[in-house]
Amino acid sequence: MKTESHDAAGIGSNTSLTRPGKIVAVHLSYASRADQRGRRPAHPSYFLKPSSSVAFTGETIERPAGTELLAFEGEIAVIIGASTRWVSVEDAWSHVSGVTAANDFGLYDLRTNDKGSNVRSKGGDGYTPLGPDVIDARSVDPVALRIRTWVNGTVAQDDTTAGLIFTLPQLIADLSQHFTLEPGDVILTGTPAGSSVVVPGDVVEVEVSSIDDKATSGRLVTTVTEGEVAFDSALGSLPAADDAQREDAWGSAEAAGITPPATGLSPELRDKLTRVPVAGLSAQLRKRGLNNVSIEGVRALTTGDKIVGTARTLRFVPNREDLFVTHGGGYNAQKRAFDAVNDGEIIVIEARGELGSGTLGDILALRARSRGAVGVVTDGGVRDRDAVAEIGLPVFAATAHPAVLGRRHVPWDFDLTVACGGATVQPGDVIVGDSDGVIVIPPALAEEVVDEALAQEDQDAWVAEQVAAGHPLDGLFPPNAEWKRKYEQWRQSQGVTR
C-alpha cells in the first residue's frame, strides 16, 4: 500500500498508507445523497473519527450484539501529503499525496444518542477501512474520480466527483482555515446515494478510480461479522432503533420494509376536499356552530396553491436565552418534527403570530417534501422565501423574514395541541387551504361537511347560471322555495345524484 508521491509542496516520495494522525469526515457532499435525504447543505460540515477505527482490505467489521443497523458508505479518501494551513482552493490539490478507497461504516442504532458527534456511531474498531492501494494525486483530476461500492458482488453505489456539491479542493481549503492538516491525515469526502444496511456474512467492496479506469485503488474488501458482547447499560446509553433510523439507514422506507402510516384521509375524501373551496367548507362549519376554525393571517407563498391533509403540529415558545441553549440547538423539536412528518400530512407551526423571525427555510421544506408532506402552515415567518417557493411544497405563512429561530423563538415540542393564527389545531385535524385562507376541520365532521359543501357548490353554480341569464337576485340568491323547486327539477333532469 505505497505510492510514489510527488515533491510539490514538500511532499516526500514513497508515501505509505498507515494509520493517520486524524480522520476528518464530511457529512453530506454528493448531490445524489442530498437529494435522497431531502436536504442540501449550503456549506460543508464535518466530524472526526478516531484513528483506531482504521482497518485494511481483507479484514472484518463486527456488528455489535443487540444491534441491527450497520450501514456502509463507500467514499473517496484524500491523503494529505504536506502540512496544510490557510491554503487556497487553487493550490489545495498540490498538498495531496494520494487518494484511496474508504468505507465510512456507521451504526445507526447509536446515532440518536450520538447525534452530531458520531463518536460511538462512527468510531468503532474497523469502522474506517482504507486501501488497498493509493492513487498518486498527480495522476488524476479531482473532478474526474469515480467511486463504486459492491455488496455481495452487486453494485450498490456508482458516482463521480462531478456529482459533488463541494469539490475536493474546496474541502481541503475549508478545513485548512480551521486547523493544520498534517502529512498522513485522511479526509473522508462523503458518500453518494445507495448507502444501506449490511448484515453478518455480507461482503462489501469499495473502489476508487479515475473516470478512464487507468488509475485505481483496487477493491477494498470488508466482511461483516456478528458480535457476541452486548453493551453494558451501567456504563452508558444502549443502542436503539426506530422506524426513522431504519429508514435513514436503509435509504428508504420501502428498503427498510416499513409500511407508511395511513394519512387519515381516504383518497376519495382527499379528492372531494381538493374540489371544494375553503369558503364553501367554512360556510358548512359555521352552520354547525364552528366559527373559530380559520387560521388567520396566513397566505400561500405561491399564488394558486391548495393544501389538503392532516395536521402534524410543532410549537415554538418565546425566546429565552437560557432555554435556547438547552432546546434550540442540536436535534431540536423543529428538526424532529420535520424528520417525523409522514405522507399526506401538513406541518402546522405555532409561532404566536410573531413576524420578526423565520420558522422554516429551504432545507426544512426539502426534508418535509422528501417525507411526503403536502404542506406547511405557520403563523410566523419563512426564511429563504423564494427558495422555499421553488421547492414546490405549498407553504402558507404570515410573512417572510431573514432571521433565524434564536431571535424570537425556541423550538419546544411537537405532536401536541397548538394555537396557530388564532385557531386551535390538534394532531390529525383536517387542514384545507387555498387563496381565501386556511381552515381546520374536526376529523369526525370532514366527510359530512365536504359532501354538503359539494352539494352547495352545485347549487351555487346553477344559481350563477340563472343570474348570468338575466334573472334578478331577489328570491334567487339565496333561492326561495320556488327557485329550490326549479333547481331540484333541473337536478333530476340532469341525473345529478349528489
N, C-alpha and C positions, 0 to 999 in steps of 0.2 A: 504494500500500500504506500508506494512512494511515487513522487512526481518530480521531474527535473524542473525546478522553478526558475523564473527569470530574475534578473538583477535590478529591475526598475524599483524605485522607492526603497532600495536597500534590502530587497528580499534575497535571501541566500539560496543556494541551489540544494537539490536533493532533500526537499521538504518531506517529512514523514507525517502520515496521518496517525496521530497519537491522541491521548486524552487531552482535550483543550482546557485552557485556563478557565474560560467561561463560555457558556452557550446562551445565545440570545435568540428567542423565537418570536416570530411575528404572528399576531392574532389572525387578521383577515387581510389577504393581499391579492387573491385571484378574483377576477370579476365573476367567474363561474360559481365559485364558492359563496361570494357575497350575494349573488342573485338567488342561490339556493336557500340561503339563510334569511333573505329578505331585508338585509341591511348592508349598506355600502358606506364604509367609513370615509370621512374627509381626509384623515391623516392616519399614518401607520401607528399601531400601538404594539407593545412588546411585553414579554415576560421572560424570566430567567429559568433555566433548567440546570440542575447540579451536574457537574462533570462526571459524577459517579453513575449517572444514568446511561453513559455511553456503552455501546456494545458493537460488535462487528459481525460481519457476514457469517452465516452458519450457526449462530448462537440462538438461544431460545429466549422467549419472554414469558414470564409467568403471569397468568391471570389469577389474582389473589382469590383465595377461598371466600365464598359468600358474595362474589360479585358477578355481574353479567354483561357489563357494557365496556369492554376493552375495545377501543377503536384505533385503527391505523390512520396515518396521514402521510402519504408519500410527499417528500419535499426535496428541493434543491438546497444543499448545504454549501454555503460560501465560507471558505477558509481564508482567514486574514494572514497576510504574509509579511506585513511591516507595521510598526507602531503607527497608529492612525488616530489623529486628533484634528478636528476642525478641517476636514478635507472637503473639497468641493465635489459636486456631482460629476463634473467633467473629469476630475482626477481620481475619483474613488476606485475605479476598477484596477488602476495600477497598484493599488495596495492589497490586491487579492492574489494569493498564490495559486489557488485552485478551487474547483468545485467538485462535489461528490454527491452521492445519493444519501438520503436520510429518511428515517421513519419516525415521525413525532407521535409516538403512541400516547394515548390518554385514557384514563379510567373515569368514565362519566359518572359512575356510582359515587365518586368523591367530589364531583365538580361543584355541587351546590354548597357544600361545606367549605370549599376552597375557592369560591368564585373570585376571579380576578388574578389571584397569585399563581394558581395552578401548581403550588409546591408539591402537594401529595398526588393530585390527579395526573400530573405530567412528569413527576420527578422520580418515579420508581426505578429500581435497578433494571437495566436493559431497555428503558423506555426511549433511548435515543441511539438506535443502531446507525452506523455510518459506514460508507465504503461501497464496494470493496476497493476500488481504485480511485485515484484522484485525477481529474482532468486539468491540465495546465491552463490557467486562466488566459494565457496569451493566445491559445489556440482556438478560443471560442468567443462569440459575440454574446454579451449578457442579455441581449434582447432576442436571441435566437437559440435558446436552450429548450430541451424537451424533457418533461417529467412523466414517467409511466409507472403504474402500480398494478401488480397482478395478485389475485387471491386464488390460491389453488389452481394456478395456470390460466385464470380468466382475467382479462383486462378490467380493472375497476376504475382507474384514473388515467387520463391521457390529455395533457395540456402543454402549452408552451409559455415561455416568459413574455410572449406578445400579449398574453391574456392577463398580465399583472396590472393591478391598479397602481401600484408603486413599483418603479423599476428597481432592479438590484443595486445599481449605483446610488439611487436615492436613499435606499435603506441604510447603506453603509455611511453615506454622508450625514444622514439624520442622526444615527447613533453616535457618530463621532462628535456631534455637538454636545453630547451629554457626558461621555466618558471615553477614555482611551481604549481603542481596540488594539489588542496585542497579538503578535505572531502566534498562530495556532488557534486563536479564538474562532468559534464557529457561529455563523448566523443561519438559523433555520428560517427560510424565506416564505413560509406559508404553504398551504396545500390547496389544490384545486378541488372542484366538485368531485364527488364519488367516494369520499371517505365514508367508512361504515364500520360495523362491528365484526370482530373476528372471535372465534371460539377455539378452545383447545383442540389441537390437531390441524388447524389451518396453517398454511404456509403463505407468507406474504413476501413478495419480491418487489423491489423498487429499483428503477434505473434512471439515471440522468444521462442525456446525450446531447450532442449538437443536432440541429434540425436535419442535417445530412447524414447523421449517424457515423460520421468519420471519427468522432471522439466519443467515448462512452466511459461511464464509471463501472460498467459491468452490473450484474444484478446483485443487490443487497438482499440476502435471504434470511428471514426470521421465522421460526416456528413457535406457535403458541402452545404453552403447556398449562396444566391445571395446578394451582397452588393448593397446599394442604394445610397451611397455618392461617387461622382466621384472625382478624383484627381484634384487639382487646378493648372492650368498652370502658375499662377502668383507666385506660391511658389516653383515649381521645375519641373523637366522633367516629361513628361507624359508617360504612358505605350504605347508600340508599338510592333506589332508582324509582322514578315515577314516569308517567307517560310522556311528560315534557322532555325529560332527559333521554328517554328511549327514542323519541322522535329525532332529537338533535344528534344522538349517537349514530343511529341507523341512516340518517339523512332524510327520512320522510316518514309520515305516519303509516303509509302503506308498507314500506320496507320493514317497519317495526312491528307490523301485524296489529296496529291499533285501529279500532273501528271509531271513526269520528263520532262524537256525541250528536244526538239529534239537535236540530236548531230550535225546536219548539214550534216551528211553523211548517205545516204541510205544504207541499208545492202548490196545491190548489188554493190554500188560504193566502200564501205569499203572492200568487198571481192576482187574486182578487184585490188585495191591498195595494198592489202596484198600480192597478187600473183606476182606483178611486182617489180623487184629490183630497188633500188634507182638510180642506174646507168642508167637504161632504162628511168626512168622518167626525170632524169636530161638531158639526150640527147634530149628528146622531148621539154623540156622547152627551151633548147639552140636554137633549131630550130625556136622557136617563139621569139627569141631575149632576153630571160630572162637568163642572165649569173650570176646574183648576188642573187641566191636563196639558196646557200649552207650555212648551219650553220657550220662554220669552227671550227676545233679543238675539237669536242666532240666525244666521243666513248661510246659504251654501257658498263655498269658495268659488265653485264653478256654476254659472247660471244654467238652470235646467236639470241639475242633479236631483235624483229622488232616492230616498233610502227607505228600506223596509227590512226589519229584522227584530231580534230580541236583544234586550239590554244586557250588557256586561258593564258593571259600574266601577268607577275609580273616584276617590275623594282626595282633594288637597285641602290642607288646613293653612291658615295664615302663617307666613314665615316667622319663625323664632329661631335665632341663630344657633342656640344650643341644640334644638331639636333637628335642625337641618344637618348638623354634624352627625347625629345618630341615625337619621332616617332619609337624608337627602342623597347621599352618595351610594356607590356600590349597586348591588342588585336590589334597588328600592321598589316600593309598591307600584310605581308607574311602570317600570320595566317588567315587573312580574305580571301586571295586568295585560300588557301588550304581548307578552310571551304566552299568556293563557287564553287569549280570546280565540274562539272557535268559529268554524264555518257558519255563516249566516247571522253572526252576532254584530251588534253595534256597541262600541265603547262610548259610554256616557260619562262625562267628566264633570264633577262638581268643583268649580273654581270660584264660587261665591260671586260671580259676576265681575270679578277682578280683571280689569282690562290692561293692567300695567305689566304683564308678563306673558310669555308663551306657555302653553300646556302640552304641546307636542310639536314635533318638527318632522322633516322628511324621513329620517331614519326610522322613527317610530311608526310613521304612516306606512313605510315599506314593510315593516315587520307585521303590522296588522293585516295588510293586504296578503302577505305570504301565508298567514294563518287562516285566511278565508273570511276575514271580517268584511262586512258590507258597508261600513261607515263609522264615523266618529262624530259625536256631538259634544261640544264644550261651551260652557257659558263664559269661558275665558278667551285667551288669545292663542294664535297659531304663529309659530316661528317658521321661517323659510316658506312663506305663503305660496310663492309661485312654484317652488319645487314640490311642495305638497300637492298642489293642484295638478301638476303634471303627472303625478304617480297614478292618478285615476281612481283613487279611493275617495268616495264622497265624504267631505268634511263640512259640517255645519258649525260655525264658530261665531263668537261675538265680535272679534276684531283680529287684526294681525299685530304682532308686537315682536321686536327682536330680542327681548331679554329672556334669559333662562329662568328656570323654576326658582332658584335661590333668591331672586329679587323680591318675590311676593308670596311664594308657595313652598310648602313642604309636602311631598307625596306621602300620604299617611296610610291608607288602606284601600282595599278593593273588594268587589263582590259583596256589597252591603247596600242598604238603602241610602240613597243620596238625594240632595236637592240640586237640581240643575235648572237655571233660568226660571226659578220660582215654582218649578214642578217637582213633586216627589217621584223618584224613579227607583224601582226595585229590580234586582236581577231577574231576568225572564220577562219583564214587561215588554209589550209590543211597541216598537218605535217606528213612526212613519213621518217622513219629512219631504217637503217639496218647496216650491218657490214661496208659498204662503207661510211656511214655518214648520215646526216640528211638534208633534203631539205624542202623548203617552196613552196607550190603551191597555186596560187590565186584561190579561190573557183570557180570562173566562168570558169576556164580552166580545172578543175580537171577531169571531165568526158571525155572531148576531149583528154587530154594528156594521161590518162590511157588507153583509147581504142587504141590509136596509139602505145603506148608503148607495149601493149599486142600483137598487130599485128607484131610489130618489133621483139618481143621475139620469136614468132612463126617462123618468117623468119630466125632469127639468129640460132634457134635450127636446122632448116633444113640445113642451111649452114654448121653448125658444123658437121652434119652427112656426108655431102659431103666431108669435109676436112678429117674426120676420115676414109672415104672410099678411100682416097689417092689422091683426086683432088688437084691441086696446087691452091694457093691463088689468083694468078693473074686473075682478071675478076670475081672471085667468092666472094671475100671479100674485099670491098662490091660488090654485084652482078651487073654485067653489064646487058645489055638488054637481051642477050641470056639466062643468068642464071635466070633472073627475069621471063622470059617466062617459063622456066622449073619449076620454083617454083610455078607459077600460075597453071600450068598443074597438078602439084602434089597436090596442094590445092583442085582443083576441083575433082581429083580422090579420095581424102580422105573425100570429103564432108565438108571441112572446110568453114564456112561462115563468120567467124570474119575477 
